Amino acid sequence: MATTSTCVPNTNAILKPQKLPVNFSNHLRSSHSNLASRVKMTSFSMSKVTHLKVSQDAISLTSSPPRVMVEHDLLIVGPGVLGRLVAQKWRQEIPDCRVYGQTVTTDHHNELIQMGINPSLKWTEATHQFSNVLYCAPPSRTADYAGNVRLAVLSWNGEGSFLFTSSSAPYDCNDNGPCDEDCPVVPIGRSPRIDVLLKAENVVLEVGGCVLRLAGLYEADRGAHNYFLEKGIVDSRPDHILNLIHYEDAASLAVTILKKKFRGQIFLGCDNHPLSRQEMMDLVNKSGKFSKKFDKFIGTDGPLGKRLNNTKTRQVVGWEPKYPSFARFVESIS
Ligand SMILES: NC(=O)c1ccc[n+]([C@@H]2O[C@H](COP(=O)([O-])OP(=O)(O)OC[C@H]3O[C@@H](n4cnc5c(N)ncnc54)[C@H](OP(=O)(O)O)[C@@H]3O)[C@@H](O)[C@H]2O)c1
């Protein structure tokens, strides 16, 4: 990987939260501490929860679980592809834990129940609090992402971990140059799409939660390569550099962070093997392991990408990916 930096390193930004206006953060802190102290005074009692009937099939939880289980409770807001993998790993590593999932619709509640996840549309709207919260719902289906994240923050009792999965998009680098955790982010006001992410991140960081900025997620039939395969001809430039992380690796990184109870830090999740769109689709075509063939990129302009490196995150968290590159993943497909 290239070592010349085109992102001006900002040492203050290293794994540090962005600041919010004082009045807002004070409000959030005080709401949070009020709720946190309230939950500490009351024992965990599912009989107090008012929304258990949201899903008729929801697992019946009527008695107070032992303390050890409360400590390992995990609420996953957005138990989609990543959230379910996290739930699976969490349950493997902490067999007695309880995992809760909050969705927008009841469409997948039966699937979630089969996986041992207690689903609801409203976990974060009730008075109940959780020791561990993973917010991994995408921003696409709500007009108030930061507001949704704020509700989730208020549902955290502050004891375990709160982790929000953001994106690497906020890093202000679009010349295919190197970029790591210290790279400055796009200033608020330049991009509405990035503002949404940064504002949500700030809600989390201000109460001591952590942010995991993820590169492009993929698995065999999901991700950028799959999108390009479906289209065949794509009106984008081929030399744009992409950064990837396999869903399983993003899940293992999220679980490792959650278990270590970090506070107010920003982590970066990527495989440290950036590649161009063309290189990615060449790997797909040459592998002979996909049923479709990619044709070509026909774009000639548009922004370039960045070359992500998360050495610092790996050192701080103590994590390595199972799939060190997209090339190695493709080789591993049987
Ligand atoms: N895909 C990428 O390349 C990429 C890159 C960087 C970061 N990320 C981030 O990684 C995370 C995980 O992505 P993913 O691909 O696993 O997501 P996903 O599978 O698309 O997530 C879908 C799940 O989220 C639920 N959901 C959607 N909006 C919600 C909301 N406002 N409140 C509550 N639940 C909501 C859906 O509920 P229903 O069951 O009702 O549909 C479903 O359970 C997201 O935070 C995403 O922004 C993704």
The ligand as an SDF file (V2000), in Angstrom:
LIG
                    3D

 48 52  0  0  0  0  0  0  0  0999 V2000
  -23.5060   -2.2860    3.1120 N   0  0  0  0  0  0  0  0  0  0  0  0
  -22.3410   -1.6380    3.1940 C   0  0  0  0  0  0  0  0  0  0  0  0
  -21.4760   -1.7380    2.3030 O   0  0  0  0  0  0  0  0  0  0  0  0
  -22.0600   -0.7790    4.3970 C   0  0  0  0  0  0  0  0  0  0  0  0
  -20.9190    0.0090    4.4040 C   0  0  0  0  0  0  0  0  0  0  0  0
  -20.6500    0.7550    5.5320 C   0  0  0  0  0  0  0  0  0  0  0  0
  -21.5040    0.7110    6.6240 C   0  0  0  0  0  0  0  0  0  0  0  0
  -22.6280   -0.0440    6.5640 N   0  0  0  0  0  0  0  0  0  0  0  0
  -23.5040   -0.0970    7.7500 C   0  0  0  0  0  0  0  0  0  0  0  0
  -23.4530   -1.4210    8.2590 O   0  0  0  0  0  0  0  0  0  0  0  0
  -24.6520   -1.6790    8.9850 C   0  0  0  0  0  0  0  0  0  0  0  0
  -25.2030   -3.0530    8.6710 C   0  0  0  0  0  0  0  0  0  0  0  0
  -25.5470   -3.1550    7.3080 O   0  0  0  0  0  0  0  0  0  0  0  0
  -26.4110   -4.4130    6.7940 P   0  0  0  0  0  0  0  0  0  0  0  0
  -26.0650   -4.5870    5.3460 O   0  0  0  0  0  0  0  0  0  0  0  0
  -26.2550   -5.5570    7.7280 O   0  0  0  0  0  0  0  0  0  0  0  0
  -27.8670   -3.8240    6.9340 O   0  0  0  0  0  0  0  0  0  0  0  0
  -29.2320   -4.5080    6.4520 P   0  0  0  0  0  0  0  0  0  0  0  0
  -29.0750   -5.9900    6.3140 O   0  0  0  0  0  0  0  0  0  0  0  0
  -29.7360   -3.7810    5.2430 O   0  0  0  0  0  0  0  0  0  0  0  0
  -30.1970   -4.1590    7.6930 O   0  0  0  0  0  0  0  0  0  0  0  0
  -31.5300   -4.3870    7.5790 C   0  0  0  0  0  0  0  0  0  0  0  0
  -32.1190   -4.5000    8.9690 C   0  0  0  0  0  0  0  0  0  0  0  0
  -32.2260   -3.2000    9.5530 O   0  0  0  0  0  0  0  0  0  0  0  0
  -33.5710   -3.0040    9.9570 C   0  0  0  0  0  0  0  0  0  0  0  0
  -33.7970   -1.5780    9.8840 N   0  0  0  0  0  0  0  0  0  0  0  0
  -33.6950   -0.7640    8.8110 C   0  0  0  0  0  0  0  0  0  0  0  0
  -33.9200    0.5300    9.1640 N   0  0  0  0  0  0  0  0  0  0  0  0
  -34.1980    0.5080   10.4960 C   0  0  0  0  0  0  0  0  0  0  0  0
  -34.5220    1.4810   11.4440 C   0  0  0  0  0  0  0  0  0  0  0  0
  -34.6130    2.7630   11.1130 N   0  0  0  0  0  0  0  0  0  0  0  0
  -34.7420    1.0870   12.7260 N   0  0  0  0  0  0  0  0  0  0  0  0
  -34.6650   -0.1930   13.0820 C   0  0  0  0  0  0  0  0  0  0  0  0
  -34.3370   -1.1730   12.2270 N   0  0  0  0  0  0  0  0  0  0  0  0
  -34.1160   -0.8300   10.9600 C   0  0  0  0  0  0  0  0  0  0  0  0
  -34.3880   -3.8530    9.0160 C   0  0  0  0  0  0  0  0  0  0  0  0
  -35.6760   -4.1250    9.5420 O   0  0  0  0  0  0  0  0  0  0  0  0
  -36.7940   -4.9900    8.7450 P   0  0  0  0  0  0  0  0  0  0  0  0
  -36.5700   -6.4240    9.1760 O   0  0  0  0  0  0  0  0  0  0  0  0
  -38.0910   -4.4380    9.2110 O   0  0  0  0  0  0  0  0  0  0  0  0
  -36.5410   -4.7980    7.2780 O   0  0  0  0  0  0  0  0  0  0  0  0
  -33.4930   -5.0850    8.9630 C   0  0  0  0  0  0  0  0  0  0  0  0
  -33.6370   -5.8400   10.1540 O   0  0  0  0  0  0  0  0  0  0  0  0
  -25.5660   -0.4980    8.7210 C   0  0  0  0  0  0  0  0  0  0  0  0
  -25.4560    0.3990    9.8160 O   0  0  0  0  0  0  0  0  0  0  0  0
  -24.9740    0.1530    7.4960 C   0  0  0  0  0  0  0  0  0  0  0  0
  -25.2670    1.5350    7.4340 O   0  0  0  0  0  0  0  0  0  0  0  0
  -22.9160   -0.7940    5.4930 C   0  0  0  0  0  0  0  0  0  0  0  0
  1  2  1  0
  2  3  2  0
  2  4  1  0
  4  5  1  0
  4 48  2  0
  5  6  2  0
  6  7  1  0
  7  8  2  0
  8  9  1  0
  8 48  1  0
  9 10  1  0
  9 46  1  0
 10 11  1  0
 11 12  1  0
 11 44  1  0
 12 13  1  0
 13 14  1  0
 14 15  2  0
 14 16  1  0
 14 17  1  0
 17 18  1  0
 18 19  2  0
 18 20  1  0
 18 21  1  0
 21 22  1  0
 22 23  1  0
 23 24  1  0
 23 42  1  0
 24 25  1  0
 25 26  1  0
 25 36  1  0
 26 27  1  0
 26 35  1  0
 27 28  2  0
 28 29  1  0
 29 30  1  0
 29 35  2  0
 30 31  1  0
 30 32  2  0
 32 33  1  0
 33 34  2  0
 34 35  1  0
 36 37  1  0
 36 42  1  0
 37 38  1  0
 38 39  2  0
 38 40  1  0
 38 41  1  0
 42 43  1  0
 44 45  1  0
 44 46  1  0
 46 47  1  0
M  CHG  2   8   1  16  -1
M  END
$$$$
